[in-house]
Amino acid sequence: MKNFTSVHDLATNGTADNGAAIDALVQKALQYKTNPFVDKTLGSNKRIGCLFLNPSMRTRLSTQIAVQNLGMEAIIFNVGSEGWALEFEEEAIMSGNTVEHVKDAAPIFGKYFDILAIRTFPSLKNREDDYSELYINQFIKYAGIPVVSLESATLHPLQSLTDVITISEALKTSPIQKPKPKIVLTWAPHVKPLPQCVANSFSQWMTAWNKADFVITHPEDYELSEAFTKGTTITHNQNEALKDADFVYVKNWSTFKDYGKIYESNPEWMLTNKKLTLTNNAKVMHCLPVRRNVELSDEILDGPHSIITQEAGNRVWAAQAVISEILKNNG
C-alpha cells in the first residue's frame, strides 16, 4: 500500500479490492488493539506530518497515538491558522489571498517527513471542484512520499476502516444467525449542511467488503453519488430499512444533486428506542461528533444499543494498521 485515500488502495496485483484484503487489515488492527506496542520500533527515526486544513479531535488524537505506538514522531500543523494560505489550482495567477502554491510547499513536506497525513474538507459550494479531490491529489502529485487521508472532500477511509473493525469485533461477541448481518446506513436530521464524506466512504467499504446485507435509507432528494452506492439497496422508508437490522449507522449528509443543501430536517428521522424495536436488537453506530436529540436521542446514545464509544476507540487501531502497512511497504 503506497497511499491510503480510499478502499481501492488496499487492492493487490492491480485487481479490485475485496473482502479478504479488508479483513486482513481489520485483523491487523485488532492485533494491535491486543498488543499496541508489538511493532514499537517499526517507525523509529521516522516522522509523519499531519496537516489539518480543518479542525479535528478524534482523527488527530488517534493518529498521534497510533504513530507513537509504532515508535514514530508525529508533527501536527494546522495549515489555516498556523501557515500560509495555500493555492492548489494549476497555472493560478496568485494575486489574491493565497500566498504559497502546493507545488512549492508539498515537495518541502516530502523532505521533512516520511509520510504525509492530510485532512481537508469540502466547500459544499461547487460539486465538481469538491469531487475532483484536488487538494489531496495535489499533495500526492508533488510530495513524493506516501499520503494518508485523514478525511477528504468526498471520503473518510480511516473512519470506514474503523467501522468495519467495530462491526467485526461485535460479530465475534454476538454472532448473527444468518449468512450476512443486515447493516443500515440511515440519514439523520441536522442543523446545518454536512458533507457526504462519511456516508460515501461507508457505502464504498460496505460494497467492497461484501459481507453484509447493506441498505441505505434517506428522505427523497438525499441520494448519494452512484459512484459509491451502485448496486446498493436504497429506500426512502426508514422503518422498512430498519426491519431486522443488526447494525444501524446514523449519519447526516447534505444533498448531492442540488449540491450542499438541506431541504428539511425532519425530526421523525431521528433514531429512537421505539424505532429500534423494528431491528434485531441492533447495535447503533455514529462517527462523532453528534448533535444529541437532533441526530440521535439521549436514550440511544446512553443506552445499551450504542457502540459509539467502542467505535471511536477503534480509531487508534485503524490508523496504526494503515500506517504500519505503509511503513512496511515503503521501507
ROSE-964486 format. One line per 4 residues: for each residue x, y, z of C-alpha. Coordinates in nm, 2 decimals. Layout:
X Y Z ~ ...
***
This chain:
0.00 0.00 0.00 ~ 0.16 0.32 -0.12 ~ -0.12 0.57 -0.02 ~ -0.44 0.55 0.18
-0.71 0.76 0.04 ~ -0.99 0.51 -0.03 ~ -1.07 0.14 -0.01 ~ -0.92 0.09 -0.35
-0.57 0.15 -0.21 ~ -0.60 -0.20 -0.05 ~ -0.60 -0.36 -0.39 ~ -0.32 -0.60 -0.47
-0.18 -0.70 -0.81 ~ -0.38 -0.44 -0.98 ~ -0.71 -0.61 -0.91 ~ -1.01 -0.45 -0.74
-1.03 -0.47 -0.36 ~ -1.22 -0.75 -0.19 ~ -1.34 -0.86 0.14 ~ -1.02 -1.06 0.21
-0.80 -0.76 0.18 ~ -1.02 -0.56 0.42 ~ -1.04 -0.85 0.66 ~ -0.66 -0.87 0.67
-0.63 -0.51 0.76 ~ -0.91 -0.55 1.02 ~ -0.72 -0.84 1.18 ~ -0.40 -0.64 1.19
-0.59 -0.36 1.37 ~ -0.74 -0.60 1.62 ~ -0.40 -0.75 1.69 ~ -0.27 -0.40 1.77
-0.56 -0.35 2.00 ~ -0.45 -0.66 2.19 ~ -0.08 -0.56 2.18 ~ -0.03 -0.19 2.09
0.35 -0.19 2.12 ~ 0.43 -0.51 1.93 ~ 0.58 -0.30 1.65 ~ 0.71 -0.02 1.87
1.04 0.01 1.67 ~ 0.88 -0.01 1.32 ~ 0.87 0.37 1.29 ~ 1.19 0.45 1.47
1.37 0.76 1.33 ~ 1.07 0.84 1.10 ~ 0.83 1.13 1.10 ~ 0.47 1.17 0.99
0.35 1.52 0.91 ~ -0.02 1.57 0.99 ~ -0.16 1.87 0.80 ~ -0.51 1.99 0.91
-0.70 2.22 0.67 ~ -1.00 2.19 0.90 ~ -1.05 2.11 1.27 ~ -1.02 1.76 1.42
-1.04 1.59 1.75 ~ -1.06 1.21 1.73 ~ -0.88 1.19 1.40 ~ -0.59 1.40 1.52
-0.55 1.23 1.86 ~ -0.60 0.88 1.74 ~ -0.34 0.93 1.47 ~ -0.09 1.07 1.71
-0.14 0.78 1.95 ~ -0.11 0.53 1.66 ~ 0.22 0.66 1.53 ~ 0.36 0.68 1.88
0.27 0.32 1.93 ~ 0.49 0.24 1.63 ~ 0.78 0.45 1.76 ~ 0.72 0.73 1.51
0.72 1.10 1.56 ~ 0.41 1.30 1.47 ~ 0.43 1.67 1.38 ~ 0.09 1.85 1.37
0.04 2.15 1.15 ~ -0.28 2.35 1.13 ~ -0.25 2.49 0.78 ~ -0.52 2.75 0.80
-0.43 2.91 1.13 ~ -0.05 2.85 1.15 ~ 0.07 2.87 0.80 ~ 0.03 3.04 0.47
-0.29 3.02 0.27 ~ -0.22 2.75 0.00 ~ -0.30 2.77 -0.37 ~ -0.40 2.44 -0.53
-0.50 2.53 -0.89 ~ -0.25 2.47 -1.17 ~ -0.13 2.78 -1.35 ~ -0.30 3.01 -1.09
-0.23 3.38 -1.10 ~ -0.16 3.43 -0.73 ~ -0.28 3.79 -0.70 ~ -0.54 3.71 -0.43
-0.54 3.57 -0.08 ~ -0.32 3.26 -0.14 ~ 0.05 3.30 -0.06 ~ 0.21 2.97 -0.14
0.14 2.71 -0.41 ~ 0.12 2.35 -0.32 ~ 0.37 2.28 -0.59 ~ 0.63 2.46 -0.37
0.51 2.35 -0.03 ~ 0.44 1.98 -0.09 ~ 0.80 1.89 -0.21 ~ 0.93 2.05 0.11
0.70 1.84 0.32 ~ 0.84 1.54 0.13 ~ 1.19 1.64 0.25 ~ 1.07 1.69 0.61
0.86 1.38 0.65 ~ 0.84 1.01 0.57 ~ 0.46 1.00 0.55 ~ 0.21 1.29 0.50
-0.13 1.27 0.65 ~ -0.39 1.53 0.54 ~ -0.73 1.64 0.65 ~ -0.93 1.85 0.40
-1.29 1.95 0.38 ~ -1.54 2.02 0.10 ~ -1.67 2.37 0.03 ~ -2.02 2.23 -0.03
-2.05 2.50 -0.29 ~ -1.91 2.35 -0.61 ~ -1.96 1.98 -0.65 ~ -1.72 1.94 -0.94
-1.44 2.10 -0.75 ~ -1.50 1.90 -0.43 ~ -1.54 1.57 -0.61 ~ -1.22 1.62 -0.81
-1.03 1.58 -0.48 ~ -0.79 1.85 -0.59 ~ -0.63 1.92 -0.26 ~ -0.53 1.57 -0.16
-0.44 1.47 -0.52 ~ -0.21 1.77 -0.55 ~ -0.02 1.66 -0.23 ~ 0.01 1.31 -0.37
0.14 1.45 -0.70 ~ 0.40 1.68 -0.56 ~ 0.51 1.55 -0.21 ~ 0.68 1.24 -0.34
0.60 1.04 -0.02 ~ 0.31 0.83 0.09 ~ -0.01 1.02 0.17 ~ -0.28 0.92 0.42
-0.62 1.07 0.41 ~ -0.75 1.19 0.75 ~ -1.07 1.29 0.56 ~ -1.10 1.44 0.22
-1.37 1.63 0.03 ~ -1.56 1.30 -0.06 ~ -1.43 1.02 0.16 ~ -1.32 0.93 0.52
-1.14 0.60 0.48 ~ -0.99 0.57 0.83 ~ -1.34 0.62 0.97 ~ -1.47 0.35 0.74
-1.20 0.10 0.83 ~ -1.27 0.18 1.19 ~ -1.64 0.10 1.13 ~ -1.56 -0.24 0.97
-1.33 -0.32 1.27 ~ -1.61 -0.23 1.51 ~ -1.86 -0.44 1.33 ~ -1.62 -0.74 1.30
-1.55 -0.71 1.67 ~ -1.92 -0.70 1.76 ~ -1.99 -1.00 1.54 ~ -1.73 -1.21 1.73
-1.90 -1.14 2.07 ~ -2.26 -1.16 1.94 ~ -2.27 -1.38 1.63 ~ -2.56 -1.33 1.39
-2.75 -1.64 1.30 ~ -2.78 -1.56 0.93 ~ -2.55 -1.57 0.63 ~ -2.48 -1.19 0.64
-2.56 -0.93 0.90 ~ -2.80 -0.66 0.79 ~ -2.63 -0.32 0.81 ~ -2.83 0.00 0.76
-2.70 0.35 0.69 ~ -2.97 0.59 0.79 ~ -2.98 0.97 0.72 ~ -3.04 1.18 1.03
-3.15 1.54 1.08 ~ -2.90 1.82 1.14 ~ -2.90 2.19 1.19 ~ -2.66 2.26 0.90
-2.55 2.10 0.57 ~ -2.28 1.84 0.63 ~ -2.05 1.67 0.37 ~ -2.13 1.33 0.21
-1.78 1.20 0.31 ~ -1.86 0.96 0.58 ~ -2.17 0.82 0.41 ~ -1.99 0.79 0.07
-1.70 0.61 0.24 ~ -1.91 0.38 0.45 ~ -2.10 0.28 0.14 ~ -1.78 0.22 -0.06
-1.63 0.00 0.21 ~ -1.95 -0.20 0.27 ~ -1.98 -0.27 -0.10 ~ -1.61 -0.37 -0.12
-1.63 -0.58 0.19 ~ -1.93 -0.77 0.05 ~ -2.01 -0.95 0.38 ~ -2.33 -0.77 0.48
-2.68 -0.71 0.36 ~ -2.63 -0.34 0.32 ~ -2.92 -0.09 0.30 ~ -2.92 0.29 0.28
-3.23 0.49 0.38 ~ -3.28 0.86 0.35 ~ -3.55 1.11 0.26 ~ -3.62 1.18 -0.10
-3.36 1.41 -0.27 ~ -3.08 1.30 -0.04 ~ -2.93 1.04 -0.28 ~ -2.55 0.99 -0.27
-2.32 0.97 -0.57 ~ -2.38 0.64 -0.76 ~ -2.00 0.61 -0.77 ~ -2.03 0.49 -0.41
-2.38 0.34 -0.39 ~ -2.41 0.15 -0.72 ~ -2.57 -0.19 -0.66 ~ -2.68 -0.10 -0.30
-3.04 -0.13 -0.18 ~ -3.18 0.22 -0.12 ~ -3.52 0.31 0.03 ~ -3.69 0.62 0.15
-3.89 0.42 0.40 ~ -3.68 0.42 0.72 ~ -3.90 0.17 0.91 ~ -3.87 -0.07 0.62
-3.50 -0.04 0.62 ~ -3.47 -0.09 0.99 ~ -3.67 -0.41 0.99 ~ -3.44 -0.70 1.12
-3.13 -0.48 1.11 ~ -2.83 -0.59 1.31 ~ -2.63 -0.27 1.29 ~ -2.76 0.09 1.23
-2.52 0.35 1.12 ~ -2.66 0.70 1.18 ~ -2.52 1.00 0.98 ~ -2.64 1.32 0.83
-2.54 1.44 0.49 ~ -2.64 1.72 0.26 ~ -2.78 1.69 -0.09 ~ -2.56 1.57 -0.38
-2.75 1.66 -0.69 ~ -2.85 2.01 -0.58 ~ -2.52 2.03 -0.41 ~ -2.47 2.10 -0.04
-2.83 2.18 0.07 ~ -3.06 2.08 0.35 ~ -3.42 2.08 0.23 ~ -3.56 1.96 0.56
-3.46 1.85 0.90 ~ -3.75 1.62 0.98 ~ -3.72 1.51 1.34 ~ -3.91 1.20 1.25
-3.58 1.06 1.10 ~ -3.40 1.07 1.44 ~ -3.34 0.72 1.57 ~ -3.52 0.63 1.89
-3.56 0.32 2.11 ~ -3.91 0.28 1.96 ~ -3.77 0.26 1.61 ~ -3.51 0.01 1.73
-3.79 -0.24 1.82 ~ -3.81 -0.30 1.45 ~ -3.45 -0.42 1.44 ~ -3.28 -0.74 1.55
-3.16 -0.57 1.87 ~ -2.93 -0.37 1.65 ~ -2.61 -0.20 1.76 ~ -2.60 0.17 1.68
-2.30 0.35 1.53 ~ -2.21 0.71 1.46 ~ -1.87 0.87 1.37 ~ -1.90 1.16 1.62
-1.93 1.44 1.69 ~ -2.31 1.40 1.73 ~ -2.59 1.66 1.79 ~ -2.78 1.50 2.08
-3.15 1.49 2.04 ~ -3.12 1.61 1.69 ~ -2.93 1.34 1.51 ~ -2.96 1.08 1.79
-3.16 1.06 2.10 ~ -3.01 1.06 2.45 ~ -3.19 0.72 2.51 ~ -2.99 0.57 2.22
-2.66 0.73 2.30 ~ -2.67 0.65 2.67 ~ -2.83 0.31 2.62 ~ -2.71 -0.05 2.57
-2.75 -0.04 2.19 ~ -2.48 0.22 2.14 ~ -2.13 0.10 2.05 ~ -2.02 0.46 1.96
-1.76 0.49 2.23 ~ -1.61 0.15 2.13 ~ -1.62 0.27 1.76 ~ -1.43 0.59 1.85
-1.17 0.40 2.05 ~ -1.10 0.18 1.75 ~ -0.98 0.48 1.55 ~ -0.64 0.43 1.70
-0.61 0.07 1.58 ~ -0.73 0.16 1.23 ~ -0.47 0.43 1.20 ~ -0.20 0.21 1.34
-0.28 -0.08 1.10 ~ -0.27 0.16 0.79 ~ 0.05 0.34 0.89 ~ 0.23 0.02 0.97
0.14 -0.12 0.63 ~ 0.27 0.19 0.46 ~ 0.59 0.18 0.67 ~ 0.65 -0.19 0.58
0.58 -0.14 0.21 ~ 0.78 0.17 0.17 ~ 1.09 0.09 0.36
***
